């Protein structure tokens, strides 16, 4: 009987852990910045991982590309940021084209 209670309790705890909503932590995404010597594609991959871990946003989805693109540009290294901001039509380009 005691064994069954322990198993039942373990199942309840597992269900509670899996059923809770993910806490969104946008500060972790905004604190992800490009390093001086970091290649833009490496930074993009790190940024995508931060989106997956700390938010409920899929960075590869078509409907979230504008959000990811804006954060990618704003968090890029200063020289890359200037180049991307001067680039004509950067808002309409995909992140793969920008990287």
C-alpha positions, 0 to 999 in steps of 0.5 A, spaced: 500 500 500 505 504 501 508 503 495 502 505 491 502 511 495 509 513 493 508 511 485 501 515 485 505 521 489 510 521 483 505 521 478 502 527 481 508 531 481 510 529 474 504 531 472 504 538 475 511 539 473 509 538 466 503 541 466 505 548 468 506 554 463 513 556 461 515 562 465 517 568 460 524 571 461 525 577 456 531 580 460 535 573 458 533 574 451 535 582 451 541 580 455 544 576 449 549 580 445 554 579 440 561 578 442 566 583 439 569 577 435 563 573 434 561 571 427 553 574 426 551 566 424 554 564 431 550 570 435 544 568 431 544 561 433 545 563 440 539 568 440 535 563 437 537 558 443 535 564 448 528 565 445 527 557 445 529 557 452 526 563 455 520 565 451 515 561 448 517 564 441 519 559 435 525 564 432 524 560 426 517 561 425 514 566 419 510 570 424 515 571 429 521 573 424 520 581 424 521 580 432 527 576 432 530 580 426 529 587 430 532 584 436 538 581 432 539 587 429 539 591 436 543 586 440 548 586 434 555 588 435 556 596 434 559 595 427 554 590 425 549 594 427 550 600 423 551 596 417 545 592 418 541 599 419 544 602 413 542 596 409 536 598 404 530 594 405 533 590 411 526 590 415 523 586 409 529 581 408 530 574 412 535 573 417 538 568 413 539 573 408 542 578 413 547 573 416 
